[in-house]
C-alpha cells in the first residue's frame, strides 16, 4: 500500500503534490494520513470474508471456519459483494428519482428551470411509444419521466429503458440466464432480503441476484439518471475549457460545486450574471467570480457549459489548502465529511444542500427546485461576502486546456458510426477503452489513471473517460488535441484529421452509459454482438460501492472489465473463478485484476487484438 510520502513523491498531479506538502506542514489531516493510520488493514475485510450481517458476529470466515450460523466463505463473500451492489444501485437510483422528479415538476411549470433537452425527450418518447402528435413538449416530458420513474420502482414486468435500448442479443442472453430485472427498487429489496441471516445459502443463486441487480443498476439507476439530466439540461456537445487549480484566481471569488446533482450548479451558473451579484462582487473588492467543479456535479457543468473542473474525489481536501476557495456547495455522494475540518483551517464556507448529506458544523441550505434561482443567489452571496475573510493563500498555477462533451450524438456527427467502425477495422484505431472509476488511496493518487491512458493511446487505443478518472486525465492535458503528439501513428492521424483529443471526455460517472450507447451503436452497425468487438472497460482506482454496479453494467453487456484494485472476493475460490473465468461462458466477458497500470494496458491491448480478428 502506498504511503503519503510515496504519494507526494510519485503523483503526476503537481498541484496535489504541492498542496499535500502544504497541509502536512500545517498538521492538517487528509485522506492520505488516515489511510496510513489504518495500516495494516484487516485481511478478512480485504478478502471479503468478514461477516457483519447479524449480532452473533462479526465472524471471520475461511475455508476451514464457518460463521456462527454456518455460512461458509462463498456465501459470506458474495453476500457482502451483493450488498455493496445494492447500495450503489440505491445511491444512483436516488439521484435518478430526484432528477426525474425535477424534470416532471419543470414540465408542469413548478420549478425555476426551463427544459433544454427537447431532442432527448422526443427520442425517448419515440422509443417508449408515447403519443407525440398534437401534444406539447411539456406533456410528453411528463409521460417520459413517469416511465423512467417506473423503471426505478415497478414490481412486475420488464424495465422499459432496457427493452427499448439494450441490444436484442443481450436481452435474449439475460432472459435465458434468468437475470432480467424488474426494477431498481425491486432488485435492491430482493438483494437485501436474500442476504439477511438464515436466508439464501446458495452462492450461485446469490451470484445470479448480483448480476440481476447490476443490470437493474445499468438500465434504471444509470441510464435513467443520464436521460433525466439530458432531458432537463440538454445533450452535451464538445466545449473547450481550462481545468486544474490554476483556474482559481487570487483576485476573484472562487466557488466550487461538488457532488452528483447538477440542478443547483445549473442555477448558480445562471445567477452569476445577475446585476445584484455583479454589484456585490464589486462591493467586496473582487475582480470577478470563478465557478469551478469537483467530482461529478463539476463534470456535469463542465460538459455542458465549459465550467472548469478543479479536482476529483481524492483531491477534494487538498484544493482547500490553496486558501483561495470561498465556498464549496456540496450536494450528495463522494463528499468526504473531513472537508469540514480542512475548511475550518482556512476561511472556506462548506454549504450542504441535500438532506442525505448533512455534515456537522457546516451551513445547510436545503435545495428546492421550485426556488432554485433564489437559493442560488443566496449561496452566491454567502460565498462572495466570504471573500474578504481570506487569509494566507497557496496558489497553484498548474492548469490544462481540455475539450469535453463527447456524447455519442456528438461522436456520430464527428465521424458517423459506420465510418468510425471502418477506421477501427483499418487498425488506425485498434479499439476503444472506457477509463472510468474513482480515486483510491490504495494506489498512488491519479498515477494509475494517467499511466494507463498514456500507454493505451500510445498503442492506438482511443480512450473514453467519465467520472473521477476523467478529472485525472483532464488535469494532465490528455483531453486536448495536442495530446495526440504522444499517440501511436494511427490514432495520431485520426485525431489530427478529425480534430479530436486521443482521450474523449464523456462526462460524470453517471454518464458511463454514453460509452455503452456508443459501443451498442457500433455493434449494431457491425451486426455483431458486443462481446466480439475490440472494446474494454478499465477502473484503475475504483473504490465506491457504486463502482460494483458500474463494473457489472459493462460486464453484463459483454465488455471485458479490468480492475486495478482487488475486490473483496479473494477468500472465495468459487466466486473468484466465476467472475474471472466462468462468467465469460455466460456473458461473453470477465473481470481481470491487474494492479500495475502498464501490465493492465498490455492485457487490454491483448484482448483488443484478439477481438480485432472477428471484425
C-alpha positions as CSV (number, residue, x, y, z in Angstrom):
1,X,0.0,0.0,0.0
2,X,1.4,3.4,-0.9
3,X,2.2,5.8,2.0
4,X,1.5,9.5,2.0
5,X,5.2,10.2,1.3
6,X,5.1,8.0,-1.8
7,X,2.0,9.8,-3.0
8,X,3.8,13.2,-2.6
9,X,6.8,11.7,-4.5
10,X,5.0,9.9,-7.3
11,X,1.6,11.5,-8.1
12,X,1.6,13.1,-11.6
13,X,-0.6,15.9,-10.3
14,X,1.9,18.7,-9.3
15,X,-0.8,20.8,-7.6
16,X,-1.9,18.0,-5.4
17,X,1.8,17.2,-4.6
18,X,2.4,20.8,-3.5
19,X,-0.9,21.1,-1.6
20,X,-0.4,17.8,0.2
21,X,3.0,19.1,1.3
22,X,1.5,22.4,2.5
23,X,-1.3,20.7,4.5
24,X,1.3,18.3,6.0
25,X,3.5,21.1,7.2
26,X,0.4,22.8,8.8
27,X,-0.5,19.5,10.5
28,X,-3.8,19.3,8.7
29,X,-5.0,15.7,8.3
30,X,-6.2,14.4,4.9
31,X,-7.3,11.1,3.4
32,X,-3.7,10.0,2.9
33,X,-2.9,10.5,6.6
34,X,-6.0,8.5,7.7
35,X,-5.1,5.7,5.2
36,X,-1.6,5.5,6.7
37,X,-3.1,5.3,10.2
38,X,-5.3,2.3,9.1
39,X,-2.4,0.2,8.1
40,X,-2.2,-2.8,8.2
41,X,-5.8,-3.2,7.1
42,X,-7.9,-6.2,8.1
43,X,-7.1,-9.2,5.9
44,X,-10.5,-10.7,6.4
45,X,-12.1,-7.4,5.3
46,X,-9.9,-7.1,2.3
47,X,-10.7,-10.7,1.3
48,X,-14.4,-10.2,1.8
49,X,-14.7,-12.9,4.5
50,X,-15.7,-10.7,7.4
51,X,-19.5,-11.1,8.1
52,X,-21.4,-8.4,10.0
53,X,-24.9,-9.4,8.9
54,X,-26.1,-10.2,12.4
55,X,-25.2,-9.7,16.0
56,X,-24.0,-13.2,16.5
57,X,-20.8,-12.0,14.8
58,X,-18.7,-10.4,13.5
59,X,-17.5,-13.7,12.0
60,X,-14.1,-14.2,10.3
61,X,-14.8,-17.0,7.8
62,X,-12.3,-19.1,5.9
63,X,-12.2,-22.4,4.0
64,X,-11.8,-24.2,7.4
65,X,-14.0,-22.0,9.6
66,X,-17.7,-21.1,9.1
67,X,-19.7,-18.3,10.6
68,X,-21.7,-18.9,13.8
69,X,-24.8,-19.5,11.7
70,X,-23.0,-22.0,9.5
71,X,-22.5,-19.7,6.5
72,X,-19.4,-20.7,4.5
73,X,-16.9,-18.4,2.8
74,X,-18.7,-18.5,-0.6
75,X,-21.9,-17.3,1.0
76,X,-20.2,-14.5,3.0
77,X,-18.1,-13.2,0.1
78,X,-21.0,-13.0,-2.4
79,X,-23.4,-11.6,0.2
80,X,-21.0,-8.8,1.0
81,X,-20.5,-8.0,-2.7
82,X,-24.2,-8.1,-3.4
83,X,-24.9,-5.7,-0.6
84,X,-22.4,-3.3,-2.0
85,X,-24.0,-3.6,-5.4
86,X,-27.5,-2.9,-3.9
87,X,-26.2,0.1,-2.0
88,X,-24.6,1.5,-5.2
89,X,-27.9,0.9,-7.2
90,X,-29.8,2.7,-4.4
91,X,-27.4,5.7,-4.5
92,X,-27.6,6.3,-8.2
93,X,-31.3,5.4,-8.1
94,X,-31.9,8.1,-5.6
95,X,-30.2,10.6,-7.9
96,X,-32.4,9.4,-10.8
97,X,-35.6,9.6,-8.7
98,X,-34.8,13.2,-7.7
99,X,-33.8,14.4,-11.2
100,X,-36.8,12.7,-12.8
101,X,-39.0,14.4,-10.2
102,X,-37.4,17.8,-11.1
103,X,-38.0,17.0,-14.8
104,X,-41.6,16.2,-14.2
105,X,-42.1,19.3,-12.0
106,X,-40.3,21.5,-14.6
107,X,-42.6,20.2,-17.3
108,X,-45.6,21.1,-15.1
109,X,-44.2,24.6,-14.6
110,X,-43.4,24.1,-10.9
111,X,-39.7,24.9,-10.9
112,X,-37.5,27.8,-11.9
113,X,-35.9,25.7,-14.7
114,X,-36.6,25.5,-18.4
115,X,-36.5,22.2,-20.3
116,X,-33.4,22.3,-22.6
117,X,-33.3,18.7,-23.8
118,X,-36.0,18.6,-26.5
119,X,-34.1,16.1,-28.6
120,X,-33.7,13.6,-25.8
121,X,-37.3,13.9,-24.7
122,X,-38.6,13.2,-28.2
123,X,-36.2,10.3,-28.8
124,X,-37.3,8.7,-25.5
125,X,-41.0,9.3,-26.4
126,X,-40.5,7.6,-29.7
127,X,-38.7,4.6,-28.1
128,X,-41.3,4.3,-25.4
129,X,-44.2,4.8,-27.9
130,X,-45.5,7.8,-26.1
131,X,-48.1,9.8,-28.1
132,X,-46.4,12.9,-29.6
133,X,-48.7,14.3,-32.3
134,X,-50.7,17.3,-31.2
135,X,-49.1,17.4,-27.7
136,X,-46.8,19.9,-26.1
137,X,-43.2,19.0,-25.3
138,X,-44.0,19.5,-21.6
139,X,-46.9,17.0,-21.7
140,X,-44.6,14.5,-23.5
141,X,-41.9,15.1,-20.9
142,X,-44.2,14.2,-18.0
143,X,-45.0,10.8,-19.6
144,X,-41.3,10.1,-20.3
145,X,-40.5,11.0,-16.6
146,X,-43.2,8.7,-15.4
147,X,-42.0,5.8,-17.5
148,X,-38.4,6.2,-16.2
149,X,-39.6,6.6,-12.6
150,X,-41.5,3.3,-13.1
151,X,-38.2,1.6,-14.0
152,X,-36.9,2.6,-10.6
153,X,-40.0,1.3,-8.7
154,X,-42.1,-1.3,-10.7
155,X,-43.0,-4.5,-9.0
156,X,-43.7,-6.6,-12.1
157,X,-43.0,-6.6,-15.9
158,X,-39.9,-5.5,-17.8
159,X,-37.9,-2.3,-17.5
160,X,-38.9,-0.1,-20.4
161,X,-35.5,1.5,-20.9
162,X,-33.9,-1.9,-21.0
163,X,-36.3,-3.2,-23.6
164,X,-36.0,-0.1,-25.7
165,X,-32.3,0.4,-25.7
166,X,-30.5,-2.9,-24.9
167,X,-29.4,-5.0,-27.9
168,X,-31.7,-7.9,-28.6
169,X,-28.8,-10.3,-28.3
170,X,-28.2,-9.1,-24.7
171,X,-31.9,-9.2,-23.8
172,X,-32.1,-12.8,-25.0
173,X,-29.0,-13.7,-23.1
174,X,-30.3,-12.3,-19.8
175,X,-33.7,-13.9,-20.2
176,X,-32.0,-17.3,-20.9
177,X,-29.9,-16.9,-17.8
178,X,-32.9,-15.8,-15.7
179,X,-31.3,-12.4,-14.7
180,X,-33.7,-10.0,-16.4
181,X,-34.5,-7.4,-13.7
182,X,-37.9,-5.9,-12.7
183,X,-36.8,-2.5,-11.4
184,X,-34.0,-1.0,-9.3
185,X,-36.0,-0.9,-6.1
186,X,-37.3,-4.5,-6.6
187,X,-33.8,-5.9,-7.1
188,X,-32.3,-3.8,-4.2
189,X,-35.2,-5.0,-2.0
190,X,-34.6,-8.6,-3.0
191,X,-30.8,-8.3,-2.7
192,X,-31.1,-7.2,0.9
193,X,-33.7,-9.7,1.8
194,X,-31.7,-12.6,0.3
195,X,-28.6,-11.7,2.3
196,X,-30.2,-11.5,5.8
197,X,-29.0,-14.1,8.2
198,X,-30.5,-17.6,7.5
199,X,-31.9,-16.8,4.1
200,X,-30.3,-17.6,0.7
201,X,-27.4,-20.0,1.3
202,X,-26.7,-21.0,-2.3
203,X,-23.8,-18.8,-3.5
204,X,-24.7,-19.5,-7.2
205,X,-28.2,-18.2,-6.6
206,X,-26.8,-15.1,-4.8
207,X,-24.5,-14.6,-7.8
208,X,-27.5,-14.5,-10.1
209,X,-29.1,-11.9,-8.0
210,X,-25.8,-10.0,-8.1
211,X,-25.9,-10.0,-11.9
212,X,-29.6,-9.1,-11.9
213,X,-29.0,-6.2,-9.6
214,X,-26.2,-5.0,-11.8
215,X,-28.4,-5.0,-14.9
216,X,-31.1,-3.1,-13.0
217,X,-28.4,-0.6,-11.9
218,X,-27.3,-0.1,-15.5
219,X,-30.7,0.4,-17.1
220,X,-32.5,2.1,-14.2
221,X,-30.0,3.9,-12.0
222,X,-27.5,4.7,-14.8
223,X,-29.5,5.2,-17.9
224,X,-32.5,6.7,-16.1
225,X,-30.4,9.4,-14.4
226,X,-28.4,10.2,-17.5
227,X,-31.7,10.5,-19.5
228,X,-33.1,12.8,-16.8
229,X,-30.2,15.2,-16.9
230,X,-30.2,15.2,-20.7
231,X,-33.9,16.0,-20.8
232,X,-33.5,18.8,-18.3
233,X,-30.3,20.4,-19.5
234,X,-29.6,19.1,-23.0
235,X,-27.3,16.5,-24.6
236,X,-23.7,17.6,-24.3
237,X,-21.7,18.9,-27.3
238,X,-17.9,19.4,-27.4
239,X,-16.9,22.5,-25.5
240,X,-13.4,23.9,-24.8
241,X,-12.3,24.9,-21.3
242,X,-9.4,25.0,-18.9
243,X,-9.0,22.7,-15.9
244,X,-6.9,22.4,-12.7
245,X,-6.1,24.6,-9.7
246,X,-4.6,27.2,-12.0
247,X,-8.1,28.2,-12.9
248,X,-8.6,29.6,-9.4
249,X,-7.9,33.4,-9.3
250,X,-6.3,35.3,-6.4
251,X,-8.3,38.4,-7.0
252,X,-11.6,36.7,-7.8
253,X,-14.3,35.0,-5.7
254,X,-13.8,31.2,-6.2
255,X,-16.8,28.9,-5.6
256,X,-16.8,25.2,-6.2
257,X,-19.8,22.9,-6.9
258,X,-19.3,19.4,-5.5
259,X,-21.2,16.1,-5.6
260,X,-23.5,14.4,-8.0
261,X,-26.7,16.5,-8.6
262,X,-26.3,19.2,-11.2
263,X,-29.6,21.3,-10.9
264,X,-28.2,23.7,-8.3
265,X,-25.0,24.1,-10.3
266,X,-27.0,25.0,-13.3
267,X,-28.9,27.6,-11.3
268,X,-25.7,29.1,-9.9
269,X,-24.3,29.4,-13.4
270,X,-27.5,31.3,-14.5
271,X,-27.4,33.5,-11.4
272,X,-23.8,34.8,-11.7
273,X,-24.8,37.2,-14.5
274,X,-27.4,39.0,-12.4
275,X,-26.8,42.6,-11.7
276,X,-27.3,42.1,-8.0
277,X,-24.5,39.5,-7.9
278,X,-22.2,41.7,-10.0
279,X,-22.6,44.6,-7.7
280,X,-21.8,42.5,-4.7
281,X,-18.6,41.2,-6.3
282,X,-17.6,44.8,-6.9
283,X,-18.5,45.8,-3.3
284,X,-16.2,43.2,-1.7
285,X,-13.3,44.3,-4.0
286,X,-13.1,41.2,-6.1
287,X,-12.3,41.4,-9.8
288,X,-14.8,38.7,-10.8
289,X,-16.1,35.3,-9.9
290,X,-14.9,31.8,-10.8
291,X,-17.2,28.8,-10.6
292,X,-15.4,25.5,-10.6
293,X,-16.3,21.9,-10.3
294,X,-15.3,18.9,-8.1
295,X,-16.4,15.4,-8.6
296,X,-19.4,14.7,-10.8
297,X,-21.5,17.8,-10.3
298,X,-18.4,19.6,-11.6
299,X,-18.2,17.3,-14.6
300,X,-21.9,17.8,-15.4
301,X,-21.4,21.6,-15.7
302,X,-18.1,21.1,-17.5
303,X,-19.6,19.0,-20.3
304,X,-22.5,21.4,-20.9
305,X,-21.0,24.8,-20.2
306,X,-17.2,24.5,-20.1
307,X,-17.2,25.3,-16.3
308,X,-13.6,24.3,-15.2
309,X,-13.0,21.1,-13.4
310,X,-10.7,21.5,-10.4
311,X,-10.3,18.0,-8.9
312,X,-11.8,14.7,-8.2
313,X,-12.8,12.8,-5.0
314,X,-9.3,12.1,-3.9
315,X,-8.2,15.7,-4.2
316,X,-11.2,17.4,-2.6
317,X,-9.4,18.1,0.7
318,X,-6.2,19.2,-1.0
319,X,-7.6,22.0,-3.1
320,X,-8.9,23.7,0.1
321,X,-5.3,24.1,1.0
322,X,-5.0,26.9,-1.6
323,X,-6.8,29.1,0.8
324,X,-8.5,30.6,-2.2
325,X,-11.8,28.8,-2.2
326,X,-14.5,31.0,-0.7
327,X,-17.3,28.4,-0.7
328,X,-17.9,24.8,-1.6
329,X,-21.5,23.9,-2.5
330,X,-21.9,20.2,-1.7
331,X,-25.0,18.2,-2.7
332,X,-24.6,14.4,-2.3
333,X,-22.3,11.4,-2.6
334,X,-18.5,11.1,-2.6
335,X,-18.2,14.1,-0.3
336,X,-15.7,13.4,2.5
337,X,-17.0,14.5,5.9
338,X,-13.5,15.7,6.6
339,X,-13.8,18.6,4.2
340,X,-15.5,20.5,7.1
341,X,-12.4,20.1,9.3
342,X,-10.0,21.1,6.5
343,X,-12.1,24.1,5.5
344,X,-12.2,25.2,9.2
345,X,-8.4,25.7,9.0
346,X,-8.9,28.3,6.3
347,X,-11.8,30.6,5.6
348,X,-13.8,28.4,3.2
349,X,-17.5,28.0,3.8
350,X,-18.9,24.5,3.3
351,X,-22.6,24.7,2.3
352,X,-24.6,21.4,2.1
353,X,-27.8,21.3,0.1
354,X,-29.1,17.8,0.3
355,X,-30.7,16.1,3.3
356,X,-28.9,12.8,2.6
357,X,-25.6,14.7,3.0
358,X,-25.6,16.7,6.2
359,X,-22.1,17.5,7.6
360,X,-21.9,18.5,11.2
361,X,-20.5,22.1,11.6
362,X,-21.4,23.3,8.1
363,X,-24.1,25.6,6.8
364,X,-27.1,23.7,5.4
365,X,-29.3,25.4,2.8
366,X,-31.9,22.8,1.5
367,X,-32.2,22.8,-2.2
368,X,-35.8,23.3,-3.5
369,X,-36.2,23.2,-7.3
370,X,-39.2,25.4,-7.1
371,X,-37.0,28.2,-5.8
372,X,-33.6,27.2,-7.3
373,X,-32.9,30.7,-8.6
374,X,-33.3,32.3,-5.2
375,X,-31.3,29.6,-3.4
376,X,-28.5,30.0,-6.0
377,X,-28.4,33.8,-5.3
378,X,-28.3,33.2,-1.6
379,X,-25.4,30.8,-1.9
380,X,-23.5,33.1,-4.2
381,X,-24.0,36.0,-1.8
382,X,-22.5,33.9,1.1
383,X,-19.5,32.9,-1.0
384,X,-18.9,36.4,-2.3
385,X,-19.1,38.0,1.2
386,X,-16.6,35.5,2.5
387,X,-14.0,36.7,0.0
388,X,-12.9,39.5,2.5
389,X,-12.1,36.8,5.1
390,X,-9.2,35.2,3.1
391,X,-6.0,34.7,5.0
392,X,-2.8,33.0,3.8
393,X,-3.1,31.6,0.3
394,X,-1.1,29.0,-1.6
395,X,-1.8,29.5,-5.3
396,X,-1.1,26.5,-7.6
397,X,-0.7,27.7,-11.2
398,X,-1.0,24.3,-12.9
399,X,-3.8,24.1,-15.5
400,X,-4.5,22.5,-18.8
401,X,-6.8,23.1,-21.8
402,X,-9.4,20.5,-22.4
403,X,-12.4,19.6,-24.7
404,X,-15.4,18.0,-23.0
405,X,-18.9,16.9,-24.1
406,X,-18.2,13.9,-26.3
407,X,-21.7,12.3,-26.2
408,X,-22.5,9.5,-28.7
409,X,-24.5,12.0,-30.6
410,X,-21.5,14.3,-30.9
411,X,-19.2,11.4,-31.9
412,X,-21.7,10.4,-34.5
413,X,-21.6,13.9,-36.0
414,X,-17.8,13.9,-36.0
415,X,-17.3,10.5,-37.5
416,X,-20.5,8.8,-38.5
417,X,-20.8,5.4,-36.7
418,X,-20.1,3.5,-40.0
419,X,-17.0,5.5,-40.7
420,X,-15.7,5.0,-37.1
421,X,-16.2,1.3,-37.5
422,X,-14.3,1.3,-40.7
423,X,-11.4,3.2,-39.0
424,X,-11.4,0.6,-36.3
425,X,-11.4,-2.2,-39.0
426,X,-8.4,-0.4,-40.7
427,X,-6.4,-0.6,-37.5
428,X,-5.7,3.1,-37.3
429,X,-7.8,2.9,-34.1
430,X,-7.2,-0.6,-32.7
431,X,-10.1,-0.4,-30.3
432,X,-12.0,1.6,-27.7
433,X,-11.4,1.6,-24.0
434,X,-13.5,3.1,-21.3
435,X,-11.4,4.5,-18.5
436,X,-13.7,5.2,-15.5
437,X,-14.0,4.9,-11.8
438,X,-12.9,6.6,-8.5
439,X,-9.9,7.7,-6.6
440,X,-8.4,5.2,-4.1
441,X,-5.5,5.7,-1.6
442,X,-4.6,2.1,-2.2
443,X,-2.9,3.4,-5.3
444,X,-0.7,6.5,-5.9
445,X,-3.1,9.4,-6.5
446,X,-4.0,9.7,-10.2
447,X,-1.0,7.6,-11.2
448,X,-2.8,4.6,-12.4
449,X,-5.4,6.6,-14.4
450,X,-2.7,8.7,-16.2
451,X,-0.2,5.9,-16.8
452,X,-2.8,3.5,-18.2
453,X,-4.4,6.2,-20.5
454,X,-1.0,7.2,-21.9
455,X,0.0,3.6,-22.6
456,X,-3.3,2.9,-24.3
457,X,-3.2,5.9,-26.7
458,X,0.5,5.2,-27.5
459,X,-0.8,1.8,-28.8
460,X,-3.6,3.4,-30.9
461,X,-6.5,2.7,-28.5
462,X,-9.0,5.6,-28.4
463,X,-9.9,6.2,-24.7
464,X,-13.3,7.4,-23.5
465,X,-13.5,8.6,-19.9
466,X,-16.0,9.6,-17.2
467,X,-16.1,10.4,-13.5
468,X,-13.1,10.8,-11.2
469,X,-10.8,9.1,-13.7
470,X,-11.7,11.9,-16.2
471,X,-10.6,14.6,-13.7
472,X,-7.1,12.9,-13.6
473,X,-6.8,12.8,-17.3
474,X,-8.2,16.3,-17.9
475,X,-5.7,17.8,-15.4
476,X,-2.8,16.1,-17.3
477,X,-3.8,17.7,-20.6
478,X,-4.8,14.3,-22.2
479,X,-8.3,15.6,-23.3
480,X,-6.9,18.2,-25.8
481,X,-5.8,17.8,-29.4
482,X,-2.2,18.5,-28.5
483,X,-2.1,15.2,-26.5
484,X,-2.2,13.4,-29.9
485,X,1.5,14.0,-30.0
486,X,2.1,11.0,-27.7
487,X,-0.4,8.8,-29.5
488,X,0.5,6.0,-31.9
489,X,0.8,6.9,-35.5
490,X,-2.6,5.6,-36.5
491,X,-4.5,7.3,-33.6
492,X,-2.5,10.5,-34.1
493,X,-3.5,10.7,-37.7
494,X,-7.2,10.2,-36.8
495,X,-7.0,12.8,-34.0
496,X,-5.5,15.4,-36.3
497,X,-7.8,14.7,-39.3
498,X,-10.9,14.9,-37.1
499,X,-9.6,17.5,-34.6
500,X,-10.3,15.4,-31.5
501,X,-8.2,14.5,-28.5
502,X,-6.9,10.9,-28.0
503,X,-9.0,10.8,-24.8
504,X,-12.6,11.8,-25.2
505,X,-14.3,13.1,-22.1
506,X,-17.9,11.8,-22.0
507,X,-19.0,13.3,-18.6
508,X,-19.7,12.4,-15.0
509,X,-19.8,8.8,-13.5
510,X,-23.5,8.8,-14.3
511,X,-22.5,9.3,-18.0
512,X,-20.8,5.9,-18.3
513,X,-24.0,4.9,-20.3
514,X,-22.9,7.3,-23.0
515,X,-19.9,4.9,-23.6
516,X,-22.2,1.9,-23.6
517,X,-24.5,3.7,-26.1
518,X,-21.5,4.2,-28.4
519,X,-20.5,0.6,-28.0
520,X,-24.1,-0.5,-28.8
521,X,-24.3,1.7,-31.9
522,X,-21.1,0.3,-33.3
523,X,-22.2,-3.3,-32.6
524,X,-25.4,-2.6,-34.4
525,X,-23.6,-1.1,-37.3
526,X,-21.2,-4.1,-37.5
527,X,-24.2,-6.6,-36.9
528,X,-22.1,-8.3,-34.3
529,X,-22.6,-9.0,-30.6
530,X,-20.9,-6.5,-28.3
531,X,-18.7,-9.3,-26.8
532,X,-17.0,-9.9,-30.1
533,X,-15.8,-6.3,-30.7
534,X,-12.5,-4.7,-29.6
535,X,-13.9,-2.8,-26.6
536,X,-12.8,-2.8,-22.9
537,X,-13.6,-1.1,-19.7
538,X,-11.0,-0.2,-17.1
539,X,-11.3,1.0,-13.5
540,X,-7.7,1.5,-12.2
541,X,-8.6,3.1,-8.9
542,X,-12.2,2.1,-8.1
543,X,-13.3,2.4,-4.5
544,X,-17.0,3.1,-4.2
545,X,-20.0,0.8,-3.7
546,X,-21.4,2.4,-6.9
547,X,-18.4,1.0,-8.8
548,X,-19.7,-2.5,-8.3
549,X,-22.7,-1.7,-10.4
550,X,-20.6,0.2,-12.9
551,X,-18.4,-2.8,-13.5
552,X,-21.4,-5.1,-13.8
553,X,-23.0,-2.6,-16.3
554,X,-20.1,-3.2,-18.7
555,X,-19.6,-6.9,-17.8
556,X,-23.3,-7.9,-18.4
557,X,-23.2,-6.1,-21.8
558,X,-20.3,-8.4,-22.8
559,X,-17.5,-5.9,-22.3
560,X,-14.4,-7.2,-20.5
561,X,-13.6,-5.3,-17.3
562,X,-10.1,-4.6,-15.9
563,X,-9.7,-3.6,-12.3
564,X,-6.7,-2.0,-10.7
565,X,-7.7,-2.6,-7.1
566,X,-8.5,-6.1,-6.0
567,X,-12.2,-6.5,-4.9
568,X,-13.0,-8.1,-1.6
569,X,-13.6,-11.6,-3.1
570,X,-10.2,-13.3,-2.6
571,X,-11.4,-15.6,0.2
572,X,-13.8,-17.5,-2.1
573,X,-12.2,-19.5,-4.8
574,X,-15.7,-20.2,-6.3
575,X,-16.7,-16.5,-6.5
576,X,-13.3,-15.5,-8.0
577,X,-13.3,-18.4,-10.5
578,X,-16.8,-17.5,-11.6
579,X,-16.2,-13.7,-12.1
580,X,-12.8,-14.1,-13.7
581,X,-13.5,-17.2,-15.8
582,X,-16.8,-19.0,-15.9
583,X,-18.9,-15.8,-16.4
584,X,-17.3,-15.4,-19.8
585,X,-19.2,-18.5,-21.0
586,X,-22.5,-17.0,-19.9
587,X,-22.0,-13.3,-20.7
588,X,-19.0,-13.2,-23.1
589,X,-16.8,-11.1,-20.8
590,X,-15.0,-11.4,-17.5
591,X,-13.1,-9.5,-14.9
592,X,-9.3,-9.2,-14.9
593,X,-7.5,-7.9,-11.8
594,X,-4.2,-6.1,-12.6
595,X,-2.8,-3.5,-10.1
596,X,0.1,-2.5,-12.4
597,X,-1.3,0.0,-14.9
598,X,1.4,-0.9,-17.5
599,X,0.5,-4.5,-17.2
600,X,-3.2,-3.6,-17.4
601,X,-2.5,-1.8,-20.6
602,X,-0.8,-4.8,-22.0
603,X,-3.7,-7.0,-21.0
604,X,-6.3,-4.6,-22.5
605,X,-4.3,-4.4,-25.8
606,X,-4.1,-8.2,-25.9
607,X,-7.8,-8.6,-25.6
608,X,-8.4,-5.9,-28.2
609,X,-6.0,-7.5,-30.6
610,X,-7.7,-10.9,-30.1
611,X,-11.1,-9.4,-30.8
612,X,-10.0,-7.5,-33.8
613,X,-9.7,-10.7,-35.8
614,X,-13.5,-11.1,-35.5
615,X,-14.0,-7.8,-37.4
